[in-house]
Amino acid sequence: PPADLSVTASPTNAVRAYTPGVSVGRPAITAMVPIATVSGHTTARLSGSVAANDVTVSATGRQQASAQVDVIGVAGAAFNASVAIAVVTDGAEVAARVAGPASITATGAVLVSATQPGRNEAIALVNSIQVSMAFSGAVVYAQATLGSALIAALDGDVVSSTSVLVTANGQNFAQAKVLLVAGSLGVGIGVNILSATITGAADVAATSADANNDQLISSSGTVAFSATSGNTAEVHTDLAGGGLLGGAAVSVPTATVSGATTASVEGDVTGNAGASVQATSANRATSEVALVAIGGIAGAAVNVSTAEITAAATTTAEVKAGSVVSAPGDPVTVQATSTNRATSSTLAVGAGIGAAVAVQITTAEVAGATTARFDGDILSTPTKTASLFVQAQAGNQAVADTKVLTISAGLSGTGVSSQAIVSGETLAVLGSTASVNVSGAVTVKALLSSFGGEQNLARSTLEGFALGGIAAGIVVIEATVSGSVRALLNGAITGSGSVTIEADATMHAIADSLFVAVGLGTLTGIATTATVSADTVAGGDDAGSVAAAGGLFRVTADSA
């Protein structure tokens, strides 16, 4: 009997840069710059013609970069500048590839797999404490960036097999975290800029590409393409700046997820025990901030906090145009499933005898789309494919939460802008190039799933209090849900037992503000807006679509 064939690559790459320091003197000036970078790629590749029993092409890799600063300054005047950068570059991909020229004849299973033994990590940490008699200042920059892709690609032919599985399963974690204290008997000022980013290069993908329209993937069993990801970007800062004369705290944190999750098929597929294409993702972007600024004369707390899952962070399962799929007597399934949550939360305190000012800009946004598409063909065969199921299911939540307190004997001023936006679409579609002939059901379904008791949710809230001789506040609170849920029949169904086109959604936009100003004179302006503009649609937008059903034909759309 033929032997098994295995092509494997399995490294773990980890780097750490750590800079501790203590500075004591009349003036104490310190600068710390640790940088950690991982840039190497990992590839398992098969590009020839092989005949074997089981064939495995497997890449298993983990990338970790961490940078940390711990610094203390005690002096008459103390100043610290710290930069911590942890980067896993866009080129540090982990890939298992069966290249276009390859041809596999297997009497057993074919596995193309890209996985991780643990999550990829980019972590930047800064702890800076500066204490002085006259002046304490600190400027901190913390950057955690992760761009490592995880790719399983079957671009060659599988002439025969008992099963074909192409799978990519990855977890990415980027964190920037800062503790900064600048305290003085005179003036204390703390400034930090933080970013945790999972870049658009950090894709998790299980794919086949057929540039010449001649690829064949055949199995006496199941053919399955599966991409699963979990992406978390997190920033957290605790910042205090204070002095008997004045104190200021300024923070600009940003958490961003842009990595896509994709399962796609472009070649011709025959799975005699069914065929499936599935993409599943869980994306989280979180920004958490606590600011305190206290000054004898004046205190100012300023924050611009952003948590976003960008439009690049798509979750897509698709059978592309030109692909012919056959599963005699068994189902064909195309499913995209995602849960996305962006949370931006701020607690800010400003206090000063003469003046206290707090300016807070808080934004949370989910823009990544979830899409399941079938654009290929299922032809009539002696034993017909049993059914076609196309489903996109998503849960998208954006939460912006701001709490602010200002206290002064003079001017107590507050300015707040808080936005929560859900714009990512959920789409299931039988495309205009598709032609489908099956013995049973054709189902195209787009729906929302619940987590935390909500489906699509945009919630923007403020709790604020200003106390002063003159107390003033300008507040703008916005919550918007604009991401539609659509199930569309745009192609041709030339034969089926039944047809179901269904869209189901519950969408909430909540904008709440509670702001109290107390003083000898007060000035308050509050604008609160909650909007749901998203559509829930079941049907089609191609006048050339055709549907033939031997039984039930149902189109339903339900929203709340």
N, C-alpha and C positions, 0 to 999 in steps of 0.2 A: 504493500500500500504506500501511497505517497506520504512523505514526511510533512510535518508542520513547518511553516515559515513565519518567522517573527523578526520584525524590524523595530527596534526600540531605542528611545533616548530618554534619560530620566535624571537630569541634574537638579540641584537646589542651589540657587545663588542668593547669598545674603551678605550685606555690608552694613556696617554701623560706624557712625562718626559721633564721638562724644567729647564735649569740651566743658569741663568744670572750671570754676574760677572763684577766687575770693580776693577782693581788693580793699585795702584799708589805708587811709592817708588823709592829708588835708584836702587836696583834690584827689579823687579816685576816678580814673577814666579807663574803661575796659571795652574791648571789642572782641566778639566771639563769632567765628564763622565756620561751623562744621557743615560739610557737604557730603552726602552719600548718594552714589549713583550706581544703578545696575543697568547695563546696556546689552549684554550678550543674548543671543537668540538660541533656541533649541528646536531642532527639526529631525523628525524621523521620516524618511522618504523612500518610496518604492516607485521606480520608473521603468522597469523592464517587464518582460512577459514571464509569468511564473505559472507552474502547475504544482499544486500542493494539496494537503488535506485542509487544515485550518490555516488561514492567513491573517496575521495580525500586524498592523502598523500603529505603533503606540508612542506618543510623546507625553511624558509626565514631568512637569516642571513647576517650580515655585520660585518666585522672585520677591525679595524682601530688602528694603532700604530704610534705614532709620538714622535720624540726625537729632542730637539733643544738646541743649545748653543748660547748665546750672550755674548761676552766677549770683554772688552777693557783693554789694559795695557799701561800705560804711565810711563816711568821710565828712569833712566840712562842706565839700561839694562833690556830688557823685553823679557820674553819667555812664550809661552803658548802651552800647549798640550791639545787638545780637541778630545774627542771621542763621537760621537752620533750614537746610534744604535737603529733602529726601526725594529722589527721583528714580522711578523705574521707567526707562525711556520707551518711546513708541517702537523702537526697533527690537525690544526684548521679548519677542513673541515666542510662544510655544506652539509648534505646529506638527501635525501628523498628516502627511500628504501622499496620495497615490496620484502620480502625475499623469498628464494627458496621454502619453504614449503607452502607458502600462496596460497590460491585459492579464487578468487573473482567472485561472481555471481552477476551481476548488471543489473538492469532494466534501468539504466541511464548511465551517463558518468563516465569513470575512468580517473582520473588525478593524475599523479605522477610528482611533480614539485619541483625543487630547484632553488630559485631565490634570488635576493638581492634588498633591498629597495634603495640602493645606492652602489657605487663602494667600493670594498675593498681597503684599503690604507696602505702603509708603507712609512713614510716620515721622512727623517733625514736632519736637517738643522743646519749649523754652520756659524755664523758670528763672525769673530775674527779680531780685529784691534790692532796691537801692534806698538807703537811709542816710540823711545828712542834716547838718545844721542849717545851711543856707539854701542849697538848691539840690534837688534830686530829679534826674531825668532819665528816661529810658525809651529807646526806640527799638522795636522788635519786629522782625519779619520772619514768618514761619511758612514754609511752602512744602506741601506733600503732593506729589504728582505721580500718577500711575497710568502708563500707557501700554501695558503689555497685552497683546492679543492672544487669544486661545483659539486655534483653528484646526478643525478636522475636515479634510477635503478629499473627496473621492472624485477625481477627474478622469480616471481611466475606465476601462471596461471590466465588468465582472461577467464572464461568459457562463459560469455555473457556480452554484453554492447551495448550501442548505439554509443559510441566512446571511443577511447583510445588515450590519449595524454601523452607522457613522454617528459618532457622538462627541460633543464638546461640553464639558462641565467645568465651570470656573467661578471663583469667588474673588472679588477685588475689594480692598479696604484702604482708603486714604484718610489720614487724620492729621490735622494740625491743631496743637493745643498749647495754650500760653497761660502762665500765671505771672502777672506783672504787678509789682508794688513799687511806687515811687512816693516816698514820704519824707517830709522835711519840716523843720521849724520855719522855713521861709516859703519856698515854692516847690511843689511837686507836680511833675508832668509825666504822664505815661502815654505812649502811642504804640499801637500794634497793628500790623497787617497780616492776616492769616488767609491761606487758601489751601483747600483740600480738593483735588481734582482727579476724577477718572476721565481721561481724555477720550475723544472720539476715535482714537486708534485702538482702544481697549475693547475690541469686539470679541464676543464669544460666538463662534459660527461653526455649523455643520452643513457642508454644502457639496453639491456636484456642479461642475461647469462643463458645458458642451459647446465650445466655440464653433465646431465644425458640423454640429447637428448630426452626430453619428455615434454618440455614446450609448452603450447598452449595459444595464445593471439587471442581472437575472438571478432569481433564487427559487428553489423549490419550497422555501419557507418564507419568512417575513423579511421585508426590506424596510428599514427604519432610519430616519435622519432625526437627530435630537440635539438641540442646543439648550443648555440650562445655565443661567447666570444669577449671581447675587452681587450687586454693586453697592457699596456704602461709602459715601464721602461725608466727613464729619469735621466740623471746626468747633472749638470750645475755648472761650477766653474768660478769665477772671482778672479784672483790671481795676486797680485803685490808684488814684493820684491825688495827693493832698498836702497842704501846708498851711501854716498859720496865716500866711499872706494870700496864697492862691493855690488852687489845685485844678488840674485838667486831666481828663481821661478820654482818649480818642481811639476807636477801634473800627477796623474795616475787615470783617470776616466774610469769606465766601466759600460755600460748599457746592460743588458742581459734579454731576454725573452726566457723561455724554456717550458712554459705551453702548453699542448696539448688541442685540441678541438676535441671531438669524439662523434659521434652518431653511434650506432651499434646495430644490432639485431642478435641473435643467435637462438631463438626459432622459432616455427611454427606460422605464422601469417595469419589470414583471416580478411581482411578489405573489407566489402561489399560496401564501398564508396571510396575505394582506400587505398593505403599504401605508406608511405613516410618515408625516413631516410635522415635527413639533418644536416650538420655541417657547421657553418659559423663563421669565425674569422676575427678580425682586430688586427694585432700586430704591435706595434711601439717600436723601441729602438732608443734612441736619446742621444748623447753625445755632449755637447757644452762647449767649453773652450775658455777663454780669459786670456792670460798670458802677464805680463809685468815685465821685469827684467832690472833694470838700476843701474849701478855702476860707480863710478868715475874712478876706475881702470879697473873693469871688470863686465860684466853683462851676466848671463846665464839663458836661458829659456828652460826647458826640459818638454816634454809632451808625454805621451803614452795614446792615446784615443781610446777606443773600443766601438762600438755599434754592438750588434749581436742578431739575432734571430736564435737560435741554431737548430740543427737537431731534437732535442726533441720536438720542437714547431710545431708538425704536426697538420694538419686539415684533419680529416678522417670521411667519411661516408661509412658504409659498412653493407652488409648483409652477414653473415658468412656462411661457409660451414656447411651443415647439416640443415640449415633453409629452410623450405618450405613456400613460400609466395603465397597467393591467393587473388585476388581482382576482383571478377567476374564482367565483364563489365566496369571495371575502371582501372586506371593506377597504376603502381608501379614506384616510383621515388627514386633514390639514388643520392644525390647531396652534393658535398663538394665545398665550396667557401671561398676564403681567400684573404685578402690584407695585405701584409707584407712590412714594410719599416724600414730600418736601416740607420741612419744618424749620421755621426761623423764629427764634424766641429771644426776647431781650428784656433784661431787668436793668434799669438805669436810675441812679440817684445822684442828684446834684444839690449841693448845699453851700451857702456862703452868706456872710452877713450883709455885704453890699449887693451881691447879685448871685443868682443861681440859674444856670441855663442847661437845658437838656434838649438835644436834637437827635431824633431817632428815625431812621429810615429802615423799614423791615419789609423784606420781600421773600415770598415763597412761590415757586412756580413749577408746575408739571406740564411739560410740552411734548413728551415722547409719545408717539403713536403706537398702537397695537393693531397689527394687520395680519389677517389670514387670507390668502389668495390662491385660487386655482385658475390658472390661465392656460393649462395644457388640454390634452384630449384623453378621454376614456372611450375607446372604440367598442363596437359590438363584436364579441368573440363567441365561439361555440358555447363555452361556459362563461356567462357574463360576470363582470365585476358586480359584487352584491350591492354596494352602496357607496355614496360619496358624502362625507361629513366635513364641512368647512366652518370653523368657529373661531371667533376672536372674543376674548374675555379679558376685561381689564378692571382694575380698581385704582383710581387716581385721586390723591388727596394732597392739597396744599394748605398749610396752616401757618399763619403769621400771627404771632402773639407778642404784644408789647405791654410792658409794665414800667411806669415812669413816675418818679417822685422828685419834686424840686421844692426847696425850702430856703427862704431868705427874708431878712428884715427889710430889704430893699425890693429889687426886681426879682420875681420868680417867673421864669419864662420857659415854655415848653413848645416844641414843634415836633409833630409826629406825622409820618406817612407810612401807612401799613397796607400792603397789597398781598392778596392770595389769588393765584390764577391757575386754573386747570384748563389747558388748551389742547391737550393730546387727544387725538381721535381714536375711536375704536371701530375698526372696519373689517367686515367679512364680505368677500366678493367672489362670485363666479365671473371671471373676466370676459371681456368681449371677444377674445381669441379662443375661448374654451368651447369644446364640444363634448358632451357627456352622454353616454348610453350605459345604463346600469339596470339590473333586474329589480332593485329595491328602491330605497329612499334616497333622495337628494335633499340634503339639509344645509342651509346657509344661515348661520346664526351669529349675531353680534349682541353681546350683553355685558353688563357690569357685575362684578362680584363685590361682596361686602367684606371689609375688615375693619375692626374697631367700630362696628355698628353702622358704617357708612359705605356708600359706593363712590361716585364722583362727588368730591366735597372741596369747596373753597371756603375757608373760614379765616376771617381777619378780625382781630379783637384788640381793644385797648382798655387798660385800666390805668388812670392817671390822676395825680393830685398835685396841685400847685398852691403853696402857701407863701404869701409875701406881702410887703407893703403894697406893691402892685403885682397882681398875679395875672398872667396871660398865657393863653394856649391856643395854638392853631393845629387842628387835627384833621387828617384826611384818611378815611378807612374805606378800602375797596375789596370786594370779593367777587370774582368772576369765574363762571364755568362756561366755556365756549367750545369744548371738545365734543363733537357729535358722535353718536352711536349709529352705525349704518350697516344694514345687511342688504346686499345688492345682487340681483340676478341680471347680469349684462350679457351673458353668453347664451349658448344653445344647449338645451337638454332634449336630445332626440329620442330618448327612451328612459322611463323610470316607473317604479311602482307608485311613488308619491313624491311631492315636492313641498318643502317647508322653507319659507323665508321669514325670519323672525328677528326683531330688534327689541331689546328690553333694557330700560335704564331708570335709575333713580339718581337725581342730581340735586345737590343743595349748595346754595351760596349764602353764607352767613357773614354779615358785617355788624359788629357790635362795638359800641364805645361807651365808656363810663369815665367822664373827665370832670373833676371838681376843682374849681379855682376859688380860693378864699383869700381876701385881702381888703385893704382900705379902698382899693380900686381894682376892678377885674375886667379883663377883655378875653372873650372866648369865641372861637369860631370852629364849628365841627361840621364836616361833610361825611356822610356815611352812605355807601352805595353797595347794594348786593344785586348781582345780575346773573341770570341763567339764559344764555342765548344759544345753547347747543340744540341740535336737532336729534330726534330719534326717528330713524327712517327704515322701513322695510319695503323693498320693491326693486326698482331698477331705473337706471338713467340712460339706457341704450335702447333706442327704438327698434333696433334689429334683433333683440333677444327673442329666443324661442324656447318654449317649455312644453314638453309632452309628458303627461303623467297618466298611468293606468288607474290611479286611485285618487286619493286626496290631494288637492292643491290648496295650500294655506299660506296666507301672507298676514302677519300680525306685527304691530308696533305698539309698545306699551311703555309709557314714561310717567314719572312722578317727580 
